[in-house]
Amino acid sequence: MDLALAILPILLTLLTGYGLVATGMIPKEHWPAIETLSFRLLIPVILLRIISKVDFGAASVGPFALTLISTVSLAALAVLGLRLLSQSALPNPGFTTLFQTTTRWNGFVGLAAAELFLGVEGTALIALAMAVLVAPLNVVNVAVLSSFGPNKVSAGRVALNILKNPLVQGGALGLALNLGGVALPKPIDDTLELIGRAGLGVGILAIGAGISFKRLLLPHWHTILGFALRPGLICMIFLAIAPIFALTPEQMLAGIFVFGVSCATNGYVVARQMGGDADLYADVMTWQTVLSLVFLPAMAIWLLQ
């Protein structure tokens, strides 16, 4: 119940974003500017601060990290396989969005869940997962969106899009600061914290603004596939390969808090900015959030009994 209550504010924030549009308080045509602010400033600042402060020695990097990377890689290949099976049934915008909603994850919810059930060890494991996955996943997703986006581009153009992407730049700068042992001066760090603090809330509000209850209650099969892939398929992959790497029960539960949470909010803005299916992203994330209210507590009870 406590974990469900920890996730509930995300759902309520989604509904707030929907309400802002439904009541005309912030008309739909004004949201692109808000999404651009989130994409170019708020989310990159969040990534910079998180990655720059992760303690890579706080948890065992080896087996746990390898399991995470293997799970995401296999899930990504599964989505790519679906696209190759039928390009007409899964056109590029839908494919890139399902790729994002399967591979991206909401680290903030994962942190809250891990702290609640596993304490300090759990938060260290989720922080490690963020350090291992966040930067590479941003690069991979930008590459997929560039390659399958509305405009055909060369490999060089894909590489340029990756280098110019604000999310990749924020993650790369955070990693450089971390590996270089450079601590941000307190006034700068406080400024970035103040800016980044708005990022998560604004991102969720933007997704809520794109919600259509008609689409939610009569979901397209792409939406059903989205929440079947996450948390369904990706958690099954993780649980199948975790014994190979001899993970502890605590590490397995931390992994569930990586793969059982909803997709990351920033993917919606990325889809909107780079030619993905943003409406599909909003629908999938909303359903994933609702399902996680039941799924995560049930998995925690099962793994810790």
Disulfide bonds with the S-S distance in Angstrom:
none
